[in-house]
Structures are given as structure tokens and as C-alpha cells.
Amino acid sequence: MAAATAELIRAAEAGDLSRAQAAVDAGAAVEGRGESGSSPMHYACEFGHITLVEWLHAQGAAINAATCIRSWD
């Protein structure tokens, strides 16, 4: 996993929008996946970071993406 995408995932977990923006500026993939198969959007939703969810969606992240565990539909 690319370092920028890993940073975006950590920012999504923390709800840190400025850190997420910096990660995307550094080349992070908004649809990138962590080791668990979860995307930054999954983490932002899981931890209730609504502003980050909205921002990720505006950047093109899917709001109904499946994980390796199950679909969100």
C-alpha cells in the first residue's frame, strides 16, 4: 500500500480533514484500501467523521463500497 494512501486511512480514522487533504495532495487514492480491505470512507463512516465523509465523497470516494467482509448496500 502506498504511503500516501496509508496516511489517508490514518487521517480518516482520526477525522483529520487537513491531514486527509495533504495525503490526497501527495497522491493518496481516495478509493485505496488498507490491509483489512477497508477504504478511507469506511473508516470515516465507522468513526462518525461526517465532514470527512462528505469531503471524501466530493473527492470521488464511493459511499456504498464493499469490503472483503460484506457489502454496505
C-alpha positions as protocol buffer text, in pm:
chain_id: "A"
residue {
  index: 1
  type: MET
  ca { x: 0 y: 0 z: 0 }
}
residue {
  index: 2
  type: ALA
  ca { x: 134 y: 341 z: -94 }
}
residue {
  index: 3
  type: ALA
  ca { x: 249 y: 561 z: 193 }
}
residue {
  index: 4
  type: ALA
  ca { x: 14 y: 844 z: 96 }
}
residue {
  index: 5
  type: THR
  ca { x: -286 y: 612 z: 95 }
}
residue {
  index: 6
  type: ALA
  ca { x: -186 y: 471 z: 434 }
}
residue {
  index: 7
  type: GLU
  ca { x: -168 y: 828 z: 563 }
}
residue {
  index: 8
  type: LEU
  ca { x: -515 y: 900 z: 422 }
}
residue {
  index: 9
  type: ILE
  ca { x: -653 y: 597 z: 603 }
}
residue {
  index: 10
  type: ARG
  ca { x: -498 y: 713 z: 932 }
}
residue {
  index: 11
  type: ALA
  ca { x: -643 y: 1060 z: 875 }
}
residue {
  index: 12
  type: ALA
  ca { x: -986 y: 910 z: 808 }
}
residue {
  index: 13
  type: GLU
  ca { x: -968 y: 709 z: 1130 }
}
residue {
  index: 14
  type: ALA
  ca { x: -876 y: 1024 z: 1323 }
}
residue {
  index: 15
  type: GLY
  ca { x: -1121 y: 1253 z: 1143 }
}
residue {
  index: 16
  type: ASP
  ca { x: -840 y: 1489 z: 1046 }
}
residue {
  index: 17
  type: LEU
  ca { x: -952 y: 1672 z: 733 }
}
residue {
  index: 18
  type: SER
  ca { x: -636 y: 1878 z: 681 }
}
residue {
  index: 19
  type: ARG
  ca { x: -422 y: 1564 z: 710 }
}
residue {
  index: 20
  type: ALA
  ca { x: -653 y: 1386 z: 462 }
}
residue {
  index: 21
  type: GLN
  ca { x: -624 y: 1675 z: 217 }
}
residue {
  index: 22
  type: ALA
  ca { x: -244 y: 1667 z: 245 }
}
residue {
  index: 23
  type: ALA
  ca { x: -244 y: 1291 z: 182 }
}
residue {
  index: 24
  type: VAL
  ca { x: -455 y: 1331 z: -132 }
}
residue {
  index: 25
  type: ASP
  ca { x: -232 y: 1616 z: -248 }
}
residue {
  index: 26
  type: ALA
  ca { x: 61 y: 1374 z: -201 }
}
residue {
  index: 27
  type: GLY
  ca { x: -105 y: 1119 z: -428 }
}
residue {
  index: 28
  type: ALA
  ca { x: -325 y: 910 z: -196 }
}
residue {
  index: 29
  type: ALA
  ca { x: -601 y: 717 z: -369 }
}
residue {
  index: 30
  type: VAL
  ca { x: -941 y: 804 z: -220 }
}
residue {
  index: 31
  type: GLU
  ca { x: -1054 y: 454 z: -320 }
}
residue {
  index: 32
  type: GLY
  ca { x: -739 y: 295 z: -180 }
}
residue {
  index: 33
  type: ARG
  ca { x: -765 y: 5 z: 64 }
}
residue {
  index: 34
  type: GLY
  ca { x: -588 y: -83 z: 384 }
}
residue {
  index: 35
  type: GLU
  ca { x: -471 y: -428 z: 486 }
}
residue {
  index: 36
  type: SER
  ca { x: -823 y: -515 z: 604 }
}
residue {
  index: 37
  type: GLY
  ca { x: -973 y: -422 z: 267 }
}
residue {
  index: 38
  type: SER
  ca { x: -1143 y: -113 z: 406 }
}
residue {
  index: 39
  type: SER
  ca { x: -1125 y: 225 z: 235 }
}
residue {
  index: 40
  type: PRO
  ca { x: -1077 y: 568 z: 391 }
}
residue {
  index: 41
  type: MET
  ca { x: -1454 y: 616 z: 351 }
}
residue {
  index: 42
  type: HIS
  ca { x: -1521 y: 303 z: 558 }
}
residue {
  index: 43
  type: TYR
  ca { x: -1304 y: 435 z: 841 }
}
residue {
  index: 44
  type: ALA
  ca { x: -1452 y: 785 z: 831 }
}
residue {
  index: 45
  type: CYS
  ca { x: -1803 y: 636 z: 848 }
}
residue {
  index: 46
  type: GLU
  ca { x: -1714 y: 387 z: 1120 }
}
residue {
  index: 47
  type: PHE
  ca { x: -1583 y: 660 z: 1347 }
}
residue {
  index: 48
  type: GLY
  ca { x: -1858 y: 913 z: 1266 }
}
residue {
  index: 49
  type: HIS
  ca { x: -1644 y: 1176 z: 1095 }
}
residue {
  index: 50
  type: ILE
  ca { x: -1922 y: 1329 z: 884 }
}
residue {
  index: 51
  type: THR
  ca { x: -1720 y: 1622 z: 749 }
}
residue {
  index: 52
  type: LEU
  ca { x: -1455 y: 1382 z: 627 }
}
residue {
  index: 53
  type: VAL
  ca { x: -1721 y: 1152 z: 478 }
}
residue {
  index: 54
  type: GLU
  ca { x: -1863 y: 1444 z: 281 }
}
residue {
  index: 55
  type: TRP
  ca { x: -1519 y: 1556 z: 169 }
}
residue {
  index: 56
  type: LEU
  ca { x: -1416 y: 1204 z: 59 }
}
residue {
  index: 57
  type: HIS
  ca { x: -1739 y: 1171 z: -137 }
}
residue {
  index: 58
  type: ALA
  ca { x: -1672 y: 1506 z: -306 }
}
residue {
  index: 59
  type: GLN
  ca { x: -1327 y: 1369 z: -400 }
}
residue {
  index: 60
  type: GLY
  ca { x: -1490 y: 1072 z: -573 }
}
residue {
  index: 61
  type: ALA
  ca { x: -1493 y: 808 z: -299 }
}
residue {
  index: 62
  type: ALA
  ca { x: -1782 y: 563 z: -327 }
}
residue {
  index: 63
  type: ILE
  ca { x: -2037 y: 576 z: -47 }
}
residue {
  index: 64
  type: ASN
  ca { x: -2151 y: 217 z: -98 }
}
residue {
  index: 65
  type: ALA
  ca { x: -1821 y: 37 z: -144 }
}
residue {
  index: 66
  type: ALA
  ca { x: -1795 y: -322 z: -29 }
}
residue {
  index: 67
  type: THR
  ca { x: -1524 y: -455 z: 198 }
}
residue {
  index: 68
  type: CYS
  ca { x: -1382 y: -803 z: 186 }
}
residue {
  index: 69
  type: ILE
  ca { x: -1623 y: -880 z: 470 }
}
residue {
  index: 70
  type: ARG
  ca { x: -1954 y: -766 z: 318 }
}
residue {
  index: 71
  type: SER
  ca { x: -2128 y: -506 z: 104 }
}
residue {
  index: 72
  type: TRP
  ca { x: -2269 y: -186 z: 254 }
}
residue {
  index: 73
  type: ASP
  ca { x: -2575 y: -197 z: 27 }
}
